[in-house]
Structures are given as C-alpha cells and as structure tokens.
C-alpha cells in the first residue's frame, strides 16, 4: 500500500510540475506581443510533434491559429508565416529590419553562407551570380546542345534492341 501511495504521489508531482512548466513557458512568450500559437515544452518546444507529423503539423497549426503563428521548433522560438503576401513583404523589406531566419540546426546543415541564410547586398550578389549561371540564354546556348549530343550518342546504340529502361537510365545518370 505504501508503494502505491509513493507512486501515486510521484505521478501527481510530475503532473503538477509539467503543468507548471507549460504555463510558465506560455507566459514567458505571451508578454512579447507575438502572434497566436503555442511554444510547447521549454527547450524542446513542439519539435517532437513537428518531426512526428511532418507537413501535417503545419496544416494543423494553420487550422488552429491561421497562416501566421508562433511555435518552438528545432530548438528555436519561431514565427511561422504561411501567407504569400506577408512572405513577399518580408523578403522585399529585408533592408528595413525584417530579416528572415533559419534555426541554428538548419544553418549547421546548410552552412552560414548559403543563399537562403544571407541577406542584403550579399544575397543580391549571390543571386545574380547564380542566375547568370542558369540564365535562359546560357541554358539554350551551352547546356542544351551538350545534353542533346550526349543523349543522341547513347540513343543511337539502342536501335533495334530490347532494353531495360531502368538499367539504361542508371547508366546515363552515372556518366
């Protein structure tokens, strides 16, 4: 009987502490004038739900809070915007203090200097360089003729033969 009371007491204390932690975390962020949403558990936030549900998590949050909400994902407090007009406004007004960002875990994977992480003049320079590499004239004048020649050289050997498309596709991709 004493063991049962100890276990019951521990479960009760755990429930009270969990509720207190969740309330404290919500109150901590509520005072900052953030959009609606929940921050989840301290430190973890809503990362576990986000990873379990995948795209369904964002759909659920959008249904509950609208297309602009707060959350705590991948170790960072986050404001999520799923509104195209607002996203365009943020991206167009980077110089005025509105800077989109990524969680540190994403920056660790993609690198600090990837085109999505930089902003301002550095972003414009990188974007211009990338667009010059894949401009329509460059694709038409340089890339397509090489691809055409490469594919014709492979296809001419396939005349009047039964071929395994999957195997040939692998060969072409590897070369």
C-alpha positions, -999 to 999 in steps of 0.1 A, spaced: 0 0 0 29 24 8 45 17 -26 12 26 -43 10 59 -24 46 68 -32 40 60 -69 7 80 -69 25 109 -52 53 109 -77 28 109 -106 9 137 -90 40 158 -85 51 150 -121 17 162 -134 18 194 -114 54 202 -124 46 195 -161 16 218 -160 36 245 -142 64 243 -168 39 246 -197 22 275 -181 55 292 -173 67 288 -209 35 302 -224 35 332 -200 71 339 -208 64 344 -245 28 358 -242 41 392 -229 62 398 -260 33 406 -284 38 376 -306 11 361 -328 -11 333 -316 3 298 -311 19 276 -285 56 273 -276 53 238 -262 77 225 -236 108 245 -225 139 236 -246 121 210 -268 91 232 -278 69 214 -303 98 197 -321 87 162 -314 52 169 -328 68 186 -358 90 156 -365 63 130 -360 36 147 -381 57 164 -408 36 185 -431 5 176 -411 19 196 -382 19 228 -402 -16 221 -415 -29 216 -380 -13 248 -367 -26 267 -397 -61 254 -390 -59 263 -353 -41 297 -355 -42 309 -390 -14 314 -415 8 334 -391 17 318 -358 44 312 -332 60 279 -323 92 265 -309 108 242 -335 142 226 -337 154 243 -306 144 279 -316 114 301 -308 99 306 -343 74 328 -361 59 309 -390 43 327 -419 23 307 -444 9 338 -461 24 345 -495 17 383 -493 34 385 -459 63 364 -470 68 387 -501 66 418 -479 93 403 -455 116 393 -484 112 427 -501 119 447 -469 150 429 -456 169 462 -455 143 477 -432 150 453 -403 127 424 -413 152 396 -418 140 360 -424 160 334 -405 166 297 -400 171 277 -369 208 271 -360 204 234 -367 195 243 -403 224 267 -406 247 239 -393 235 217 -422 233 242 -450 262 264 -439 263 300 -427 268 314 -463 241 296 -482 219 318 -504 188 313 -481 207 324 -450 224 355 -462 206 388 -468 211 423 -481 238 430 -507 255 396 -501 222 379 -511 218 401 -542 254 393 -553 249 356 -548 215 356 -565 229 375 -595 258 351 -599 235 320 -597 211 335 -622 239 342 -646 249 306 -644 215 293 -652 201 320 -674 178 310 -702 204 321 -728 232 300 -711 209 270 -709 198 274 -746 233 281 -760 256 259 -738 238 233 -717 211 220 -741 235 213 -770 257 193 -747 228 173 -733 214 168 -768 248 154 -781 252 132 -750 217 117 -754 220 112 -791 253 93 -786 236 69 -762 203 65 -781 219 56 -814 232 24 -798 197 13 -788 183 8 -823 165 -25 -828 174 -38 -793 153 -47 -763 165 -25 -735 159 -23 -698 149 13 -692 158 13 -656 193 -1 -662 199 24 -691 187 53 -670 212 44 -643 240 42 -669 231 76 -684 229 92 -650 262 78 -638 281 90 -669 
